[in-house]
Amino acid sequence: MIDDVKIKYKKKNMFLWTAVILIMTVLLVGFSGCKSKKKVVLKPGEVTSAKDIYEKAKARIKKDPEKARLLFKEIIHIYPDSTYAQRAKVGIADSYFRQKDAGSLIMAANEYQEYVNLYPNSPDAVYAKYQAAMCYYKQQRKPGRDQENTHKAIQAFESMVKMFPATEEAKDARQKIALARQTLASHYYTIGHTNLWMGAVRGALARFKQVIDEYPEFKSNDALFYNTGKAYFMMRDYDSATSFFQRVITDFPKSKFFKKSRKMLEKVAQAKAKPSTIPPMKLDPTAKTEGAEKQ
């Protein structure tokens, strides 16, 4: 009786294990089939030269960058000593760049930079260095959001300009550096203005000073100087407040902050005359983003 029970138990276990193995096999086969549907099979008659494969890859890169990338890799595999193998490496980077998503742009930046490291004197090195910077530039975020990629873009463009200063790409890189710096200046100004609106005056001044010191070319300096003056006024540092309101009046006579600065100078005069009766200034909540819209 006991032996019969043991035999039935063993058979049941064997059945369960067989079922598990079959299920796992089906899943593995299905996964391997779905893993990559795109394949490029080069027939013997099609493999005429590295040039032919390269031209096929270039023709496909816009509509199907993944298939183009496979062709570029075939060139490197079949013709490793060909000049087209060198150019194919740039093609691989281009194929990632075409896909535009964050992960692909990271891959593209790495491929472009690796090409520059391997072939710094190549005619394509200028292009690759410029494109590496563009991978970060394309991922910039708006002021008020994380600016890591903006900083990386500036660093990459500056490196490109240093390596190839007399090129057309360097000229364009300088322009993009200027635009990226405006993004950073607007970012820090926005943080400062938000701090000011919330009453965190010292934090606001720290950010305003950062913009003044590091980004003197900021396009919203009229708003920056006006709000810096406001912050000093709130801290009862009337001399510093006066200097910033005067800068607005002197440097930006057509700004919307011109009249506001004159009114603030009147308040400064009143505060100096009766320091004990003038309460700290409160900001108008509706002016939270004043000046930031100029970016």
C-alpha positions in Angstrom: 0.0 0.0 0.0 2.7 2.4 0.9 4.7 1.5 -2.2 1.7 2.3 -4.4 1.4 5.7 -2.8 5.1 6.4 -3.4 4.8 5.4 -7.0 1.7 7.6 -7.5 3.5 10.5 -5.8 6.6 10.1 -8.0 4.5 10.0 -11.2 2.7 13.1 -10.1 6.0 15.0 -9.5 7.4 13.8 -12.8 4.2 15.1 -14.6 4.5 18.5 -12.8 8.2 18.9 -13.7 7.6 17.9 -17.3 4.8 20.6 -17.5 7.1 23.2 -16.0 9.9 22.4 -18.5 7.5 22.6 -21.4 6.2 25.9 -20.3 9.7 27.4 -19.8 10.7 26.1 -23.2 7.8 27.8 -24.9 8.5 31.0 -23.1 12.2 31.0 -24.0 11.4 30.3 -27.7 8.8 33.0 -27.7 11.2 35.5 -26.0 14.0 34.8 -28.4 11.7 35.2 -31.3 10.4 38.6 -30.1 13.8 39.9 -29.0 14.8 41.2 -32.3 12.7 41.0 -35.4 15.0 43.2 -37.5 17.7 41.3 -39.4 19.7 42.2 -42.3 20.8 39.3 -44.5 23.3 40.1 -47.1 23.3 37.6 -50.0 26.6 36.7 -51.6 25.8 38.6 -54.7 24.9 41.7 -52.7 28.3 41.9 -50.9 30.1 43.6 -53.7 32.1 46.2 -51.7 32.3 48.2 -48.5 31.1 51.2 -50.6 28.0 49.4 -51.7 27.0 48.4 -48.2 27.8 51.9 -46.9 25.5 53.5 -49.5 22.7 51.0 -48.7 23.1 51.9 -45.0 23.0 55.7 -45.8 19.9 55.2 -47.9 18.1 53.5 -45.0 19.2 55.7 -42.1 16.3 58.2 -42.2 13.4 55.7 -42.5 15.0 52.8 -40.6 18.0 53.7 -38.5 18.1 50.3 -36.8 18.6 48.4 -40.1 21.1 51.0 -41.2 23.0 50.5 -38.0 23.2 46.7 -38.7 24.6 47.4 -42.2 27.2 49.8 -40.8 28.3 47.1 -38.3 28.5 44.6 -41.2 31.0 46.9 -42.9 33.2 47.0 -39.8 32.9 43.2 -39.5 33.6 42.3 -43.1 35.9 45.2 -44.1 37.7 46.2 -40.9 40.6 47.8 -42.7 38.5 49.8 -45.2 38.1 53.6 -45.0 34.4 52.8 -45.0 34.7 50.9 -41.7 35.9 54.2 -40.2 33.0 56.1 -41.7 30.6 53.4 -40.7 31.4 54.2 -37.0 30.1 57.7 -37.6 27.1 56.1 -39.3 26.4 54.0 -36.2 26.4 57.2 -34.1 24.1 58.9 -36.6 21.6 56.0 -36.5 21.3 56.4 -32.7 21.0 60.1 -33.1 18.1 59.7 -35.6 16.1 57.7 -33.0 16.0 60.9 -30.7 15.0 59.2 -27.4 17.1 59.8 -24.4 18.8 56.4 -24.3 19.7 56.6 -28.0 21.1 60.0 -27.7 23.4 58.8 -24.8 24.6 56.0 -27.1 25.1 58.4 -29.9 27.2 60.8 -27.8 29.4 57.9 -26.7 29.9 56.7 -30.3 30.7 60.2 -31.6 33.2 60.8 -28.8 34.8 57.4 -29.3 35.2 58.2 -33.0 37.0 61.5 -32.1 39.2 59.7 -29.7 40.2 57.1 -32.3 40.5 59.4 -35.3 41.1 63.0 -34.1 42.6 64.0 -37.5 39.9 62.5 -39.6 37.8 64.9 -41.8 34.7 63.6 -39.9 36.1 64.4 -36.5 34.8 68.0 -36.5 31.3 66.7 -37.3 31.5 63.9 -34.7 32.6 66.3 -32.0 29.8 68.8 -32.9 27.2 66.0 -32.9 28.4 64.7 -29.5 27.5 68.1 -28.1 24.2 68.2 -29.9 23.2 64.9 -28.2 23.2 66.9 -24.9 21.8 70.1 -26.4 18.7 68.2 -27.7 18.0 67.0 -24.1 17.9 70.5 -22.5 15.0 71.1 -20.2 13.1 74.3 -19.5 14.2 76.8 -16.8 13.1 75.6 -13.4 13.8 71.9 -14.3 17.0 69.9 -14.0 19.8 71.5 -16.1 22.4 68.7 -16.1 22.2 68.3 -19.9 22.5 72.1 -20.5 25.7 72.1 -18.5 27.0 69.1 -20.4 26.1 70.7 -23.8 28.0 73.8 -22.9 31.1 71.8 -21.8 30.9 69.7 -25.0 30.5 72.7 -27.3 33.4 74.5 -25.5 35.6 71.4 -26.0 34.6 71.3 -29.7 35.5 75.0 -30.2 38.8 74.5 -28.4 39.7 71.6 -30.7 38.4 73.1 -34.0 38.2 76.9 -33.5 38.3 77.9 -37.1 35.5 75.7 -38.4 31.9 76.6 -39.4 30.8 74.1 -36.7 32.7 76.1 -34.1 30.9 79.2 -35.2 27.5 77.5 -34.7 28.7 76.0 -31.4 29.5 79.4 -30.0 25.9 80.5 -30.8 24.5 77.4 -29.1 26.7 78.1 -26.1 25.2 81.6 -25.9 21.6 80.2 -26.0 22.4 77.5 -23.5 23.8 80.1 -21.1 20.6 82.1 -21.4 18.7 79.0 -20.4 20.9 78.6 -17.3 20.6 82.3 -16.4 16.8 82.2 -16.7 16.8 79.0 -14.6 18.7 80.6 -11.7 16.7 83.8 -12.0 13.4 81.9 -11.9 14.6 80.1 -8.7 15.5 83.5 -7.2 12.3 85.1 -8.1 10.3 82.2 -6.6 12.3 82.5 -3.4 11.6 86.2 -3.3 7.9 85.7 -3.8 7.9 83.1 -1.0 9.7 85.5 1.3 13.0 83.7 1.3 14.9 86.9 0.6 18.4 85.7 1.4 18.0 82.7 -0.9 16.6 85.0 -3.6 19.6 87.3 -3.4 22.0 84.4 -3.6 20.5 83.4 -6.9 20.3 86.9 -8.3 23.9 87.5 -7.4 24.8 84.2 -9.2 23.2 85.4 -12.4 24.8 88.9 -12.1 28.3 87.4 -11.6 28.2 84.4 -13.9 25.8 85.5 -16.7 26.3 89.2 -17.2 24.8 88.8 -20.8 21.4 87.8 -19.3 18.7 89.2 -21.6 16.3 90.0 -18.7 18.8 92.1 -16.7 16.1 94.8 -16.2 13.9 92.3 -14.3 16.9 91.0 -12.5 18.1 94.4 -11.3 14.6 95.5 -10.3 14.0 92.3 -8.2 17.4 92.5 -6.7 16.6 96.0 -5.6 13.3 94.7 -4.2 15.1 92.1 -2.2 17.5 94.6 -0.7 14.5 96.9 0.1 12.8 94.0 2.0 16.0 93.6 4.0 16.1 97.4 4.7 19.5 97.7 2.9 18.3 100.9 1.2 21.6 101.9 -0.3 22.0 98.7 -2.2 18.3 98.8 -3.2 18.8 102.3 -4.5 21.8 101.3 -6.6 19.9 98.6 -8.4 16.8 100.7 -9.1 19.1 103.4 -10.5 20.7 100.8 -12.8 17.3 100.0 -14.2 16.5 103.7 -14.8 19.9 104.4 -16.4 20.3 101.2 -18.5 16.8 100.4 -19.4 14.7 103.6 -20.0 12.2 101.7 -22.2 11.7 98.8 -19.9 8.4 98.2 -18.1 10.5 98.2 -14.9 11.6 101.8 -15.5 8.5 103.4 -13.8 8.4 100.7 -11.2 11.9 101.5 -10.2 11.2 105.2 -9.9 8.3 104.4 -7.6 10.5 102.1 -5.5 13.0 104.9 -5.2 10.2 107.0 -3.7 9.5 104.3 -1.2 13.2 104.1 -0.3 13.2 107.8 0.4 10.1 107.4 2.6 11.7 104.5 4.4 14.9 106.5 5.1 12.9 109.4 6.4 10.7 107.4 8.7 12.5 104.0 9.2 10.5 103.1 12.3 7.1 103.4 10.6 7.7 101.7 7.2 6.9 98.0 7.4 8.7 95.4 5.3 7.5 95.3 1.8 5.2 92.5 0.7 5.3 91.2 -2.8 2.2 91.0 -5.1 1.5 87.2 -5.6 0.3 88.0 -9.1 3.9 89.0 -10.0 5.4 85.6 -9.4 6.8 85.1 -12.8 7.5 88.8 -13.7 10.5 89.1 -15.9 10.9 85.4 -16.6 8.6 85.5 -19.7 11.2 87.4 -21.6 13.2 84.2 -22.2 
